[in-house]
Amino acid sequence: MKKPGFVGRFFMYDGVSAITFAVDLLIVWILTQFFGVYYLLSVAFGLVFAVFANYILCREYIFIGASRKFGREYFTSLIIAISAFGAILGLTFLLVDYLQWNYLAARISIGILIGLLNYIAESEFTFKTPFLPRNHKKTC
């Protein structure tokens, strides 16, 4: 498979993230609405699935030929995921319990922000493929 360029990689990452995020939301909704699971625990279960699926899909289809070994990549990805996990749970708690947002609206809003930050972090640190092209000329 041909290695995607910067723009292609960005849109492919968005597509993979949208799919894994949709499944994440579905897990959160089903666990909370139908099984009565506390919403933060539902968010945690959804995130565990989404993080694992996103890493595997990114490694196989988006960041092809990344320069790092699997173990180091996965460790870096886990560090990013744990950071995102804490931010998502904390912000969801804040929006739902203190600002009285609907749990799904909170999760969607936070997911968009954290998703963008995750793409940048995965590009720069996990797969060592720069978020922005490094070969552009400055026009100052």
C-alpha positions in Angstrom: 0.0 0.0 0.0 1.3 3.5 -0.9 2.3 5.7 2.0 -0.3 8.6 2.3 1.0 12.2 2.2 0.2 14.8 4.8 -3.3 15.7 3.6 -4.3 12.1 2.9 -3.0 11.0 6.3 -4.9 13.8 8.0 -8.2 12.8 6.4 -7.6 9.1 6.8 -6.9 9.7 10.5 -10.2 11.7 10.7 -12.1 8.8 9.1 -10.6 6.2 11.4 -11.2 8.4 14.4 -14.8 9.1 13.4 -15.5 5.4 13.1 -13.9 4.4 16.4 -15.5 7.4 18.1 -18.9 6.4 16.8 -18.5 2.9 18.2 -17.2 4.5 21.5 -20.4 6.6 21.7 -22.5 3.6 21.0 -20.9 1.6 23.8 -21.3 4.6 26.2 -25.0 5.0 25.2 -25.9 1.2 25.4 -24.1 0.7 28.7 -25.6 3.8 30.3 -29.2 3.7 28.9 -29.9 -0.1 28.8 -27.6 -1.5 31.5 -27.7 1.3 34.0 -23.9 1.6 34.1 -22.6 4.8 35.7 -21.8 7.2 32.8 -18.1 7.6 33.7 -17.6 3.8 33.8 -19.4 3.6 30.4 -17.0 6.3 29.0 -14.1 4.3 30.3 -15.2 1.1 28.6 -15.9 3.0 25.3 -12.5 4.6 25.5 -10.6 1.3 26.0 -12.1 -0.1 22.8 -11.6 3.1 20.8 -8.0 3.6 21.8 -7.0 0.0 20.9 -8.9 0.0 17.6 -7.6 3.4 16.6 -4.0 2.4 17.3 -4.2 -0.8 15.2 -6.0 0.9 12.3 -3.6 3.9 12.3 -0.5 1.6 12.3 -1.8 -0.5 9.5 -3.4 2.1 7.2 -2.3 5.6 8.0 1.2 5.8 9.4 2.6 3.2 7.1 6.3 2.5 7.5 6.6 4.5 10.7 10.2 4.6 11.8 9.8 3.1 15.3 9.5 -0.4 16.5 6.0 -1.8 17.5 6.8 -2.0 21.2 8.1 1.6 21.5 5.2 2.9 19.3 2.6 1.1 21.3 4.1 2.4 24.6 4.1 6.0 23.3 0.6 5.5 22.1 -0.5 4.2 25.5 1.0 7.3 27.2 -0.9 9.5 24.9 -4.1 7.4 25.4 -3.8 7.5 29.2 -3.4 11.3 29.1 -6.4 11.6 26.8 -8.3 9.1 29.0 -7.7 11.3 32.1 -8.6 14.5 30.2 -11.8 13.0 28.7 -13.0 11.5 32.1 -12.2 14.7 34.0 -13.8 17.1 31.4 -16.8 14.8 31.1 -17.3 14.8 34.8 -16.9 18.6 34.9 -19.4 19.2 32.1 -22.0 16.7 33.3 -21.9 17.1 37.1 -21.1 20.8 37.4 -22.4 22.4 34.2 -25.3 20.0 33.8 -24.6 19.0 30.3 -26.1 15.8 28.8 -23.4 13.1 29.0 -23.5 12.4 25.3 -23.2 16.1 24.3 -20.3 16.4 26.7 -18.6 13.4 25.3 -19.0 14.5 21.7 -17.7 18.0 22.5 -14.7 16.7 24.4 -14.0 14.0 21.7 -13.6 16.6 19.0 -11.0 18.6 21.0 -9.1 15.6 22.3 -9.3 13.9 18.8 -7.4 16.8 17.2 -4.8 16.9 20.0 -4.4 13.1 19.7 -3.7 13.3 15.9 -1.0 15.9 16.6 0.6 13.8 19.4 0.4 10.5 17.4 1.9 12.1 14.4 4.8 13.7 16.3 5.6 11.3 19.0 4.2 7.8 18.3 4.7 7.4 14.6 7.4 10.1 14.1 5.6 11.5 11.0 5.3 15.2 11.5 1.9 16.8 11.9 3.0 19.7 9.6 5.3 19.2 6.7 8.9 20.2 7.7 10.1 20.9 4.2 8.1 24.1 3.6 9.8 27.4 3.0 9.3 30.3 5.4 8.1 33.5 3.7 9.0 36.1 6.2 
